Amino acid sequence: MKMQFVLLGALLIIMRSTSCLEARGNNYEVLQPNVVVVEVNLADPSPMVQVPLQCQESHEHEEIIWRNDDVPLLQRGNEINITVEEMLGGNYTCHDSMGSFLNYTLVLIRKSSRKILTGSQYTGYIKCSTQNYNGSFQCAWNWRPRRTGEVVFVKAERHSQVSAITCSLSTNQLSISCLDQSYCPYSEELDQIFVNVGVRYLYRLEEYSLTFFINEIVKPDRVRITRIDTRRIQLEYPDTWSIPHSYFPLAFQVMELPRRGDCSCESQQTEKINTIQDRQWNVRKGYVVCARAQDALCNSTWSDWSLYIFRKQRLQCRKRGYGLSAPVCSLQTCFSMAVGRWLAPGPQP
């Protein structure tokens, strides 16, 4: 019992601090000024946690009125104890005897079997990637259906060195863009980046984290494909890739697809994929080419496929009603689309 009073007293002192707080109690912690996170054990038949709240130190002996989401509480005074049950958090505000607002404490709940973000413990909830080795990276996530939440905090730092990582949150709160200003692409990474994102839905808080080296999340942009002559093409480095290319080499893969079949690179699972050193490739007659790239020195993610169709093949489809950007080469498909457009009703007078 004595230890419990010591812990409660310590927490009250922490809550009075104006700095960023991260102290932890038995069943709750002060996440930041005016925000308390309660740990709820849902396996308990009647999960309840006692949490002390303080309005302001300067109102120690005044008549203070408390409200929870604008509902008046019976308890009065500068310091009160509330009982948090199950997943019922709230926004607790304190007011003077005339009803004027003084301060607030947002009580959030942590731990639930239903996650706010989509994903799983196996696939992860946050996906991070970068297009090169300039020290920038992006992380993204998605809300679970009918659970659009709000980002409470974002942290990105190295584990054991002075961190110089800055992040900005997108307007839709579904991604962050970060820059490690102390990152050097010409030296070995000795320390992983730790990303921690806190999100809330109503009064429930969840934290998601991810650790990685930059070279583990590198995914080059799409390969550029240029034509050399009637049968040869050349694979070009993406404009966003790091230079010099001799220090940041890419490995390339090429896949040929029959022109009369489905020309979607992503849907082909049985076609032979060729890994090449030379960036030039001779295209067989009647085929189109898909190409992608990967960091040659790290087993990181391959880029998305790039599709190349020779001009003559494109024109064959265009004459039948398809635009140059359409990734379809089959004569039968083009004919079907032309018939469909001919049968489609025109604009009504």
C-alpha positions, 0 to 999 in steps of 0.5 A: 500500500505504501508503494502505491501511494509513492507511485501515485505521488510520483505521477502527480509530480510528473503531471505538473511538469510542463516538459514532454513526459513519458513516465509510466505508472502501474496501469497508466502513463503520462504520454505527453502534457494533458494526455494520459494513457490507461492500460486496460486488461480486457481479460479481466471480468471487470477491467477498471483502473483508478487514475488521479487527475489534477486541474492546475497547481495554481488552483490548489484550494479553489472550488473546481468543477469537473466535466467528462465530455461536457457531462458534470461530475460529482467530484469537486476540487483541484485533484480528483480520482476517476475510475476508467472502465473497459474501453471508456476514456474521455476528455476531462475538463476542469472549470472554476466556480463560474464555469470558465474553462481552466484545463483538460486531461485527455484519457486514452485507452490502450490494448484491444483485440481489434486494431485501428490500422489494417494489417497483421503481426505477420505482414505489419501495419506500417510500410516504409520505403525510399527511392534512393540513398539520399536519407529520405523515406516515406511510411504509410498505413491505412485505417480499418473500415469504419475506424478512421482515426487520428494520429496522436504522435510520430517519432523517428530516431536512431537507436544509439546516436543523436537523432536528426530525423524530421518527419511531416504528416500528410494532410489525410494522416495516412503517411509521413515523409521523413529526412535523416539529415545526418545520414551518409550514403557512403558509409555503413549504417551501424544503427537502425531507424526506429519509427513509432506512430500513435493513433487514436480512435475515439478514446482508444490509443494504439502504438505501431512501430517499425525498425529498419536500415535504409538499405532494407527499404530501398525500392527504385522507381520504375526503369526507363526503357528506350529504343535503340533500333528496330529490335533492341532496347536499353534499360535506363536508371530511374532519374531519382536513383542515387549517383554515381551509378558506379557506386550505386549499381542496379540489377535488372530483370527482363520478362518477354510477353507474347504480343497476342496475350495479356500484356500486364506485367504484374499478372504474369507468374509463369513467364521466364524472368531473365536477370541481366548485367548488360542493360541492352536487350534484343526483343524477339518478334511478336513480344513486348518487354517488361523490365524492373530493377533492384539495388545490386548490392542489397536484397531489397525490394524490386521496382514496379514493372515497366512495360515497353511496346514497340511503336508499330505494335502500339499503332496496330491497337490505336487504329482499332480504337485504343490509345497509346497508353493502353497495355493491351496488344491482342488483336482479338481484344482490340477488335472487341473494344472497337465493336463495343464502342460501335454498339455503344449508344451515342449522346442523347439529343 
